[in-house]
């Protein structure tokens, strides 16, 4: 520490608690001591943030541990600070365990250590990227006798993944769907699954697992295969009965079948799945716009899917013709 009684500013080279007081007069009268101020001393050690398991891509639903490691600091009484806005963990813990990773856990993580009045530097940032498995179906529209192929896409498919295949069953009470495991659809080594003899509209999801013990991802977003077969237990009728409509048309979609509860579902061109929000009984009413170009179908409270209809909405074009009276042969 450098300074003397005439200085209001001093320099210190060690961490610790510091306070001051002032004095004046002859003889000198002193003030009371100031409140203590903590000075932390940086040390050259730089911790490292690691992920366990150390997979380059983490999927929603898996378990991961973010750990702060200080080289050569084993046995020392370190406490730890984390820099990640979404963390809700005690500042003294050297690890943060996320039992079920969600998309909101993604982001940049860094840490530093504290021991007494000593602070390490902040570690390098490690980025946690959270993904979902992606399901694709082929074909999207059913034809007689065709099989349906499901593919569950994950990064690094050679990492020992197992795959699980499900059928989506409408659950109108929860405004969602439940999932039923498909036959022989548990823990397959192949990332594809073939369905034979599918004739009606249906929805499917997949998920994947890896590691020992096995960590499972969340389910993929549902994907659908559609059928125009009007002989299914449920059907959808459109009024006016045409495939192409114009903006601001009034269109009614009516679900038919021996069921009491219905919802009309819409799969838009941009891949968004939504429900009809103007539903009266078994009928959905739409005042069409360009965003209503989509595939529509009904789902019953008993878990049945109707035939599907592909509706296209186009803007009305107004043509104005100008006639030059000089071109007319008027006598």
N, C-alpha and C positions, 0 to 999 in steps of 0.2 A: 504494500500500500504506500502510495506516495502522496504527500500533502503536509500542511502545517496549519496552525491555528488561524492563520489569516485567509486560508482558502475556503471558498464555498463549494469548490469542485475538486474531487480527488480521483485518482485512478487506482483500480484494484486489479489484482491478477489471480485471485482465488475466489471460488464460490463460497457463499455463506450468507448469514444474516447481518445486515448493516443498519446502523442508525446514527443520528447526529444530534448535536445540541449547539446552541450559540451562547456567547457571553459578551458582556460589555462593561465599561466602567473601570475605575481603579479605586478600590479593589474590584475584581471582576465578579459580576453577578451572572449566573448561568440560567438558561431556560431549562425546562424539562426535556428529557430525551424525546426525539421524534418517534413515530411508529417505525417498526422494523420493515426493512425492504429486503427481499430475497434476490440474490445475484446467482444465476446459474452459470456454471463453467462448462463450455463445450469441450468434449473429448473426441479424439479422431475416430473412434469406433463407429462403424456404419452398419446398422442392422440390415437384414434381408427379409423380405416378405415371400413366403412360399405358400403354395396351394397343395393340399392333400385331399384326394388323389391328385397327382400332377398331370391330369389330362389337359391337353391344349384347348379343348372345348367342353364346357359344362352345360348340361341340359336341365331345363326346369324339372323339378321333382327329385333330382339327385341330392346327395349329401356331400358337403365340402367343408374343409377346415382351412381358414386363413391363419397362418402362423407367423409370428415375428421372432426371428432368430438373430442373436448377437454373437458374432464370432469371438471366441475366447472369453465370453461372458458367463460360461457355465458356473453355477454355484454362487454367483453374485446375486445380491438382493435387488434385482432390477424391478422397477415398475414400468408400465408401458403406456404409450399414448398412440391412438389411432387417428388417421386422417381419412375419414370417409363419412360424408354427411349422413348416410342412412344407418350407420352403425348404432346399435343400442346395446353396448357391452360395457362392463366396468373398465375404467381406464387402466387398471393395474394388470389386466389379463394379457398374456402373451399370445393367446389364440382366440379365434372367433369361429365357433362351429355353427354352420347353417344346416339344420336338419333337413329341410325341404327348400331347395333353392327356387326362387321365383325370379321373374324378369327384373323386379325392383332391386334385387341384390347385386345386379351387374353394376360395374363401375370401376373406379381406380382406388386402390388401397395402398397406403404407406404407413409406416410406424416409426417410432423412436423410443429409446430407453432412457430411464431416469434412475439415478442412484444417488441418494443424498442431494448434494448440490451440483451433481454432474449430469449433463445431458449429451446424448449421442446426436449425430446428424439424423435427419430424416432419411429413411431408406429410399431406394429407387421405387418408383411406382410399378405395381403389378396390376394388370387389367383383368377383371373377371368378366367374361362374355357368356351370357346365358342364352341358349337357343332352345327350340322345340323340334322334335322330329316332324318331318313333313310327309304326309300321305298323298300319294297320287293314285288315281284310278283310271283304268283304260279298258273299254271305251267309256265315255260319259253317258252316251245314250245307248240303251239296250236294243239289240236286234235278235230275232228268234234264233235260238241255238248257240248264241255267242257266249263265251266265257268272259269273266271279269277278272282282271289282274290288279292286285293291290301292291304298291311298292311303298315301303317305309324308309325314308331317306334320312341318314344321319352322317355327320362328319366322321372320317376315318373308319369306314366300314370294316376294316380288317382288325379292329381293336377287340374282337371277341364278343360282339354284340349278340344278344338273343332278342327275338321279336315276338310281340304279342298282338293278336288280331281280334277285333271286336266289331259287333254289329250295334249300331245306334238304335235305341228303342225310345220313341217319343214319350216324354213325361210331362204332360200339360200342367199338372199340379205344381211342379217346380219350374215351369217355363224353361225346361232344358231337356236333356236326354240322359237315359242310363245306358250302360254298355254291357252287352252279353258276349262272352268269349265265343268265338267261332269254333267249330269242330276242328280238333287238332291244331288250334291256333295259339297254344301256350308254349313259349320259349323255343320257337323255331330258329334254326341256324341261318336260314335263308331270309333275305330282306324282301321277299315277295311272297304273295299268297294268291292262289287261283281259286275262284268260285265258279262252279259249273251249275248250269240250269237256272240262273237268276232270271226271273221274268218281270219282276215288279220293281218300282222305285225303292231304293234302300240307301241307308247311310252307314258309313264305316269309319273307324278310327284305329290307330295303332299306337303302341308305345314300345320302348326298347329297354334293355337292361344290360349291365356289364359289371365286371369286377367280381371279387370274392371277399366278403359276401357281395351279392349282386345289388347294385343300386339301379332303381327304375326311374325312367323319365316320366313326366306327366304324359297324358294322352295328347296325341296330335289334334289339330283342328279337324272336325268331321268333313269328309268328302262324300259326294253322292253319285249314284248312278241313277239315271232317270229312264222311265218307261212311258211311252204314249199309249200303253195297253188300257183300253177303257173297260176291260172285263175284270179288273181287279175288284176287291171287296169295297174299295173306296174310289171315287172318281172326282175330277174337278171339271166344272163347266165354266165357260167364259161368255159373258154377254156384254156387248154384241159379239157374236160368234165369228171372230176373225183373228188371225195371228198378228196382223199389222194394225197399229193404232196410231193416232196423232196426238200431239201434246194437247192437254186440257180436255181430252175425251173422258167421259164417265164410264168406267169399266167395272163390272161386278164379277167376282170370282166366287163360285158357290161350290161347297163341298157336299157330296152326296154319298149316302151309304147308311147302314143301320147302326149309327153311332150317335151319341148325344153331345160329345165335346169335340171341338175342332180347333185347329189353328192353320192358317195359310202361311207357308214359308216362301221366302224369296231369296234366290241366289243371283246376285248382280254380276254384271260384266267385270267389275273390279275385284270379284272374289269375296264380297261381303255377304254374310248370311244374316237375314233379319226376319222378323215376324210382321204380319200385317197389323197395323195399329188401329185401323178402322174396321173392326170385326163386329158384326151384328148377327148373333146366332151362328149359322154356318156360312155366312156370306161376308166377303171382304170387298169393300168399296174403295176404288182408286180414282182420283182425279189425275190423269196421267201426266208425267213429265219425262224428259229424256232419261232420267235416272231410273225410271221404272222398266227399262229394257232389262229383262231377266228371265230366269226359269222359275215357274211357280208350281207348287203342289200342296196338297192337304195332308195333315197328320191328325189322326184321331186320338181320343183319350184312351183307346184300347191298344195303341201302338201300331195302327195300320197306316201305310203310306198310300196315297192316291196315285193315279196317273199324273204325269207332269206336262206342263204346257210352256212353250217358249214364246214369250211375247216381245215384240219389237215396237218401240215408240219412236216416231219420226216427227220432225217439226213440219208444220204446215207452211208451204211455200206460196207466196202471193206473186203472181205475174201481172205486170201492168204493161199494156201495149199502147204505144202512141201512134196515132195515124196522122200521116201528112195529107191534108185535104187536097193538096195539089196533085197527089197520086190518084185521087178518086175521079172517075169519069162522071162528073155530075153535069147534066144538061138541063 
